Structure formats: structure tokens, C-alpha cells
């Protein structure tokens, strides 16, 4: 899921490994640059195109709306260099991991309210939980 706490998506440049520099492109941003106030273009619009025309339940839409709010907050925040370095915030297409962790860490300076997102995510989880068994993802 795009907003699961185990989602470790990221976008970053100048990652050093094995004596080479690497870049990571985040293909899993469900919003456009305009929707979240990004100051630069995202390299990939895969998820926006994939989701185009889909109809979401009210619970799923609430998670998307709260996620958009958090991504917008992320793009509007001037993070201190310590956070920028720790979470490799050197690209506009930061992933959910970078967004939530940097906002949580920045919360020591200026609090970001994650409660509306957590409530929306919990409501969607409760709606989907019985379907895990009903649709056979796990045996009942």
C-alpha cells in the first residue's frame, strides 16, 4: 500500500555504493507536482497515470486526501540541513518514507498533525481487514 508504515519508497541522488554514484527515482507518488506544491518536477508520473480514472471508496479517498496534505506540508517545509542530509532530500520526488520520517523528525521544531491521516488509514484498514480472508489472501 502506498501509505503503509512499511513503505520505504525514496527518491535520491548521489547515493554512493560500490565506488559509484547512484540515483533512485520514486515511481510511487500518487500526486502531481501541482497538487503538492513541489518546486521541481517528479521524474516519474507512473502512479498518477496508473490511478487516473479509478474510483476510490470514501475511506480510500480520505487516505489519499490526508496523504496529499502531508506531501504538501513536506514540500512547503524548509528542512534544516541535518534532516535534509539524513533523509537524502535532494530530489523533488521524495518517497513516503522520506516524507513521513522527515516531518516526524522536524516535529521537534514544528509539529505536523498526523492524527487525521492515522484515523483515515485506520478506517480503511478496518474496511479491508475482512476482505483479506474473503478474497483468499489468507486462509480463514
N, C-alpha and C positions, 0 to 999 in steps of 0.2 A: 504494500500500500504506500502511496506517495507520502503520507504523513505519519507513518508508523515510527515509533521511537527507535526501532532498529534500522531505519533507513539511513544509510551512511553515504548518500549521494553527495558529491562535491564537484566543484569546478575550480581548477587552479592551474597556474603557470609556474614555470621554473621549479619543478619538483626534481630534485637531484637523486638519482638512483643508478647504480652500476656505472658511474662515471659519465652519465648522460643527463641532459635536462629533458623533462617530460612535461606535457600539458594534459590536463583532464578536461574534457568537455562534458558538461552536465546536460543530458538529453531528457531529464525528467522534471522540468519546470512546467507546471500546468497553466502558467500565466504568460501574457505578453509583457514586453518591457513597459509599455504604456500603462498597463493595469497596475503595475507595482512601482512605477516611477524610477525604473532603472536608468542610470546615467549613460549606459553604453548598451550596445546590442548583445543579445544572447547568441552564442554561436549556433545553437540548435533550437528549433521550434517543434521538434518531434512530438512532444506531449500535447502541445496546443493543437496541432493538426490532428493527432490521434483522437483527442477528446471532442473535436469540432462536431457539432450536431448531435452529440449524445444528450440524453435526458437523464437527469440525476434525481434520486429521491430527495425529499426535503432534508433528510438527515445528511446525505452525502453533499448536498449543496451547501448546507451550513458549514461543514468541514472545509469545503473549498473557499467559502467566503471568509472564514476565520484564518485559513492559511494565506489567502491573498492579503489580508490585513497585516499578518506577521511579516510576509515578504515585503510589503510596502514599508513597514516600520524599519525593517532591515536596510532597505535601500535609502531611507531617509536619515539613517543614523551615521554620524561621523565617528567611527570606532577609533579608540586610541591605538597607537602602533602596536602595543603588546597584543591586543586581540587580533588585529589585522595579521600579525606575524604568526600567532599561534594557530589560527584557523585558515591561513593562506587565502586571505580575502583580497586577491589581486585580479579577480575577474568579475564581471557582472553576473555571470551565470552560476553563482554560488548555489550549492545544493541545500536540501532541507537540513542535513546535519550541521552545516556551517551556519545557516540562518538561525536555527534554534539555539545552538551552543553559544554563538557569539552574542545573541540577545540575552541569554541567561547570564553569561559572564558580565555583560555590560550592565545587567540589572543591579550590580553593586553600585553603579553610578546613577543610573536612571532606570527605574523598574519598568518592565514590559509586562502587561497583564496577559498571562497565558490562560487564565481561567475560562474565558469564553471558548477558546479553542479546545481545551480539555473537556469541557462539557459537551460540545458538539461532537467531538471524537468518541466520547463515552456513549452518547446516544446512538451513533452509527454502529459502534461495536455491539451494543445490545440488540440492535435490529438484525445484524448479520450473524451473531453467535448461533442461533438455532439452524441457520442455513448451512453451516459447516457440516452438520450431521445429515440434514435433509438432502443436501446435494451430493453427499457421499465423499466429501473431502476427508472426513474421519469416520470410522465406523461407530455406530451408535452403541 
